[in-house]
Amino acid sequence: MAEKILVIGAGIGGLCTALMLAPSGREVILLERDGPVETGNPDELFLSWKRTGVGHLRQSHAFLARLRNIMKAEHPALLDQLAELGVRELTFENMLTEHQLAAYKPEPADEELIILTSRRTTLEMAMRRYAESLENVTIRSGFLVRRLITSKGADGVFDVTGVEGEENGAPVRLTADAVVDASGKSGFTIEQLIDEGASIKEESESSGILYFTRHYRLRDGQDEPDRRSNPPATGDLGYLKFGVFPGDGGNFSITIAIPEVEMEMRKSILNPDIFHQITLMLPGLYPWTNETRSESTSKVFGMGDLQSRWRDMVTDGRPAVRGYFALGDTLIRTNPLYGRGCSFAAVSAQRLRETLDETADPAARAVAYYNRILEELRPFYLTQRRQDRSAIKRAKQALTPGYRKSLRSRILESFIDDGVRIAVRSDIRLLREAMRGFHMLEHPDKWLGKPRNLAKVLYYWSRGKKSNAAAYPPNPGPERTQMMQALKLDYQADIDRMAEPEAAAA
Ligand SMILES: Cc1cc2nc3c(=O)[nH]c(=O)nc-3n(C[C@H](O)[C@H](O)[C@H](O)COP(=O)(O)OP(=O)(O)OC[C@H]3O[C@@H](n4cnc5c(N)ncnc54)[C@H](O)[C@@H]3O)c2cc1C
């Protein structure tokens, strides 16, 4: 008889699990606390979909190529349905500067570097409809899982055999061969296991930023600004990072990420007028948000509590739990700036299927799944955590009066800014290789570890700024003080706060 798998949550991780397990013939039942998709109209859905379980539903989302490639390999028809609903594909060619385009010759590998982007509500609607159409997948909306059904084995390892909850208010108990926990950022079911004493190790730290997103719509007759003749629509000014997410149906969103230490800015940016004013002061955003081009269609959605978190479900080869598999944000959370969360969920779901197909032994399954996750995702997690730590340090230093960077820091920064960045903006082959790491198609550091690539980076670095002048992007925006003064914000307050011993030590 086919195995029965219960999945807690029909967000991205739950849907990916359905996509991966359905072809294996298993019975897959997704239990989702929130209501169903009640309209086929993406604009209506964006306005009306109540998603208590996904606080970041209206934050900008894009899917890295790794996720698209998985969809393409496993469910090509889903890509057609995404396109029908207006989900966009941004190709490698779209990313090239004018200078790079002149020398560009398409290669088959470029097909593997395509990003999917739209409002998250639209992406989710397309994935959900497609998953619902699969024969052995059921989505039970309005089902809040309250508890896992657990027992502790004689060996001290927990067994999960089902869930208890409420379906549209009525109590329900369901048993299964395995439970997949894809309950996401707001999920609480794994806490039960931790509270009961399952040996789940957790490391967690702040990613150091807050996210602010506002949606816009192109005015009638207007197209998106040309990416090549305008300054880059993403950038990093130190005190803020920005990016445009092209959406479906003439919509797009702007996300501005602010370091946690920039208290004045993060308080004020929720004001739509301040948010808009910032966009108009950034040369990469002005072409998108000026009055002629577009109008805003939403408030500013703010999002904090952006933690990086890794959970180990196996310690020294011994599983904490049998019959229970965590994935998505329940298992690993990453800084949204890298856009990796949904791809992590998809890769995990794929590895879960391989594991379930490989063995029926519950303990062996737990260990094999864990090892696959460790091998596939840990390098990306560690790289982003390293980058976050260094960005947090830099944001604090920028507010520290009289701070002078060490020689080592200056050399490292110059290597990244004047070496790596300029090399990938100059040489398409290098950009292609770097993008493979960015899109999680290979180890994030692999491309730079190749002697030929490192030599090329060193070549550009050693040429100096004058020879590389054409490869530098235009200035992304004003200095902090200038921006704060224009916004009538107190630019000194955070500097004073940083001078207090507790803040500096934090
Ligand atoms: C601000 C922000 C921006 C992001 N941008 C990107 C991006 O651009 N690209 C990217 O790849 N990732 C991005 N991410 C990360 C990405 O959104 C998550 O990694 C992804 O949604 C994880 O999927 P999930 O299934 O674990 O959680 P979710 O997609 O949040 O789904 C969890 C589901 O479980 C349901 N649920 C919770 N508890 C229960 C319960 N007890 N019973 C029943 N149902 C329950 C919820 O209602 C929800 O539907 C972003 C994250 C944030 C916070």
The ligand as a MOL file (V3000), in Angstrom:
LIG
                    3D

  0  0  0     0  0            999 V3000
M  V30 BEGIN CTAB
M  V30 COUNTS 53 58 0 0 0
M  V30 BEGIN ATOM
M  V30 1 C 10.9790 39.2880 4.0730 0
M  V30 2 C 11.2720 37.9780 3.4000 0
M  V30 3 C 11.5740 37.9510 2.0440 0
M  V30 4 C 11.9090 36.7410 1.4350 0
M  V30 5 N 12.2570 36.7250 0.1090 0
M  V30 6 C 12.5910 35.5500 -0.4670 0
M  V30 7 C 12.9440 35.4830 -1.8350 0
M  V30 8 O 12.9610 36.4840 -2.5530 0
M  V30 9 N 13.2760 34.2810 -2.3580 0
M  V30 10 C 13.2800 33.1340 -1.6020 0
M  V30 11 O 13.5880 32.0670 -2.1190 0
M  V30 12 N 12.9430 33.1740 -0.3100 0
M  V30 13 C 12.6030 34.3340 0.2740 0
M  V30 14 N 12.2430 34.3680 1.5770 0
M  V30 15 C 12.2290 33.1180 2.3360 0
M  V30 16 C 10.9930 32.3170 1.9910 0
M  V30 17 O 9.8310 33.0990 2.0550 0
M  V30 18 C 10.8590 31.1560 2.9390 0
M  V30 19 O 12.0860 30.5170 3.0590 0
M  V30 20 C 9.8220 30.1740 2.4420 0
M  V30 21 O 8.5440 30.7160 2.4340 0
M  V30 22 C 9.8700 28.9380 3.3380 0
M  V30 23 O 8.8190 28.0860 3.0460 0
M  V30 24 P 8.0700 27.3470 4.2410 0
M  V30 25 O 7.1500 26.4050 3.5850 0
M  V30 26 O 9.0260 26.8700 5.2170 0
M  V30 27 O 7.2470 28.4960 4.9600 0
M  V30 28 P 6.0020 29.3130 4.4210 0
M  V30 29 O 6.0940 29.5070 2.9600 0
M  V30 30 O 5.9140 30.5000 5.2920 0
M  V30 31 O 4.7650 28.3720 4.6850 0
M  V30 32 C 4.4180 27.8880 5.9530 0
M  V30 33 C 2.9650 27.4390 5.8820 0
M  V30 34 O 2.6170 26.6950 7.0340 0
M  V30 35 C 1.3370 27.1220 7.4990 0
M  V30 36 N 1.2730 26.7930 8.9240 0
M  V30 37 C 2.0420 27.2870 9.9270 0
M  V30 38 N 1.7330 26.6970 11.0950 0
M  V30 39 C 0.7600 25.8080 10.8230 0
M  V30 40 C 0.0260 24.8960 11.6240 0
M  V30 41 N 0.2700 24.7800 12.9300 0
M  V30 42 N -0.9270 24.1420 11.0450 0
M  V30 43 C -1.1740 24.2310 9.7140 0
M  V30 44 N -0.5260 25.0960 8.9060 0
M  V30 45 C 0.4440 25.8570 9.4550 0
M  V30 46 C 1.3320 28.5990 7.1930 0
M  V30 47 O 0.0310 29.1310 7.1600 0
M  V30 48 C 2.0260 28.6270 5.8200 0
M  V30 49 O 1.1110 28.4530 4.7750 0
M  V30 50 C 11.9020 35.5520 2.1930 0
M  V30 51 C 11.5860 35.5870 3.5510 0
M  V30 52 C 11.2630 36.7810 4.1510 0
M  V30 53 C 10.9450 36.7930 5.6170 0
M  V30 END ATOM
M  V30 BEGIN BOND
M  V30 1 1 1 2
M  V30 2 1 2 3
M  V30 3 2 2 52
M  V30 4 2 3 4
M  V30 5 1 4 5
M  V30 6 1 4 50
M  V30 7 2 5 6
M  V30 8 1 6 7
M  V30 9 1 6 13
M  V30 10 2 7 8
M  V30 11 1 7 9
M  V30 12 1 9 10
M  V30 13 2 10 11
M  V30 14 1 10 12
M  V30 15 2 12 13
M  V30 16 1 13 14
M  V30 17 1 14 15
M  V30 18 1 14 50
M  V30 19 1 15 16
M  V30 20 1 16 17
M  V30 21 1 16 18
M  V30 22 1 18 19
M  V30 23 1 18 20
M  V30 24 1 20 21
M  V30 25 1 20 22
M  V30 26 1 22 23
M  V30 27 1 23 24
M  V30 28 2 24 25
M  V30 29 1 24 26
M  V30 30 1 24 27
M  V30 31 1 27 28
M  V30 32 2 28 29
M  V30 33 1 28 30
M  V30 34 1 28 31
M  V30 35 1 31 32
M  V30 36 1 32 33
M  V30 37 1 33 34
M  V30 38 1 33 48
M  V30 39 1 34 35
M  V30 40 1 35 36
M  V30 41 1 35 46
M  V30 42 1 36 37
M  V30 43 1 36 45
M  V30 44 2 37 38
M  V30 45 1 38 39
M  V30 46 1 39 40
M  V30 47 2 39 45
M  V30 48 1 40 41
M  V30 49 2 40 42
M  V30 50 1 42 43
M  V30 51 2 43 44
M  V30 52 1 44 45
M  V30 53 1 46 47
M  V30 54 1 46 48
M  V30 55 1 48 49
M  V30 56 2 50 51
M  V30 57 1 51 52
M  V30 58 1 52 53
M  V30 END BOND
M  V30 END CTAB
M  END
